[in-house]
Amino acid sequence: MSSNDCEILRMQDIVKEFSGTRVLDEVDFDVRGGEIHALIGENGAGKSTLMNVLAGRFDDYGGSIRFDGRDVRICNPHQARDMGIAVIYQELSVLPNFTVAENIMLGDEKARHWTRKMDRASISDEASKAIKYLRFDLDPDEPVSRLSKARQCLVEIASAVRRNAKLLVFDEPTASLGSEDIDKLFQVIKDLRYKGLAIVYISHRLGELPQIADRVTVLRDGKVAGTKSINECEISDLTRMMLGHDLGEIFPQKTNHPGKTILKINGLSSPGIFENISFELREGEILGIAGLVGSGRTEIVRAIFGADKACGEVEFRGKPIPVRSPNLCCAMGIGMVPENRKLEGNITGRPVCENLNISILERLSGAFGFQSQRRLANHARCMIERMSVDPPDLKMEIQSLSGGNQQKVVVGRWLAVDSNVIIFDEPTQGIDIGTKAQMYRLIMDLACEGKAIILISSELIEITKLADRILVIRNGRLVREMPETETDEDKLFAECAGKDKG
């Protein structure tokens, strides 16, 4: 921690209710200048609500806030921004069709005096000053759409720092980043700490915290379960504080037994994205696909599922699928839990019941195609119970659930289809450790039932602990197949990155 450790933020006795339910119960939280303070907890513990109070998204909270030496009441996002509070959300708010400079200067553009036209030279100059101050490798004139997710995050950071932010909140910043981008982002965050900024860091990846955090506060059921120096606690301590009990072994024992081949891929190619991918998948097998972000791993499974076009052969139970589409694959018994549950997995604005039943409406309909609301509700209740969706409310809109429970609904939809092959693309992204353990157990149970599983994850420990075989994808090519008995996280990362393992 830097010497600039004066208190920037103190939130005391913060209370927030939704429809009579108290989601924050007298929460105390503070952050110092030059400190990275991690905020963790299960999905629904109150982390996002607390930060939304700080960001001015709610004005009906109880308690007090002291910021930068003054007692304040934050009532709207503009006030929070003007005070020097910035939130970098997991879903970035950059405008892809604008340049880096235009994004950094958004809302503060200058116009020429006589013509009233936007002064682009001034925009580029001011943005360049912020980029230079932060020592970012960004071209102010480059369209943001060409940047990686990690570099888009740098654009948001530059925008916040240019506005003289005193406190930055990072909400799951590494959820969709590969290992190398995570290392670079960590260095950026540490540099911001050394400049004296106060940092709040929210993450479900507990293993990251010793690398990045100074202190950690744990929320459980809307209350503070404890605040500790990161040097004073182990991961097991944090897990116990989050859950209220010991988690035990997070990864299940491997009890599945792979059988005969169910899916065969031969020469699958998409020009410029991936080339000549061939492999087989067996019943009851968990096949891991590992690679750095941008390696082509997601594009490969999307092509298998028919979501993207590609040439090559795909055989299911010995029969070719010449023209693939998601509807056809679904009907044949191939399901896919997509990487982006918000854009591709859920129907935003619709209730949980509809999201759970959408893939099997025809099966649940009567003889003349009429839908029985009772039958729909009964099926949804069964899936809610099986997946432990909380709260178990059929009518609640899907976006009102926590990230972990939204993911359970997506998985529940494909379990309802009773798919024989299920592709899991980043199934634990943005969910808490308790829900991760449930997801790992579910994947193993499905394999034990004879389902064939393809698993993609940026958390390489998930691949090494769950997979029977691992395919390594690098630059769109299948470079190696590794049996689970011969690998660990370090070896797998070296293969993915193409680094010398000696």
Secondary structure, 3 states (H helix, E strand, C coil): CCCCCCEEEEEEEEEEEECCEEEEEEEEEEEECCEEEEEEECCCCCHHHHHHHHCCCCCCCEEEEEECCEEECCCCHHHHHHHCEEEECCCCCCCCCCEHHHHHCCCCCCECCCCCCECHHHHHHHHHHHHHHHCCCCCCCCEHHHCCHHHHHHHHHHHHHHCCCCEEEEECCCCCCCHHHHHHHHHHHHHHHHCCCEEEEECCCHHHHHHHCCEEEEEECCEEEEEEEHHHCCHHHHHHHHHCCCCCCCCCCCCCCCCCEEEEEEEEEECCCEEEEEEEEECCCEEEEECCCCCCHHHHHHHHHCCCCCEEEEEECCEECCCCCHHHHHHHCEEEECCCHHHHHCCCCCEHHHHHHHHHHHHHECCCCCECHHHHHHHHHHHHHHHCCCCCCCCCEHHHCCHHHHHHHHHHHHHHHCCCEEEEECCCCCCCHHHHHHHHHHHHHHHHCCCEEEEECCCHHHHHHHCCEEEEEECCEEEEEEEHHHCCHHHHHHHHHCCCCC
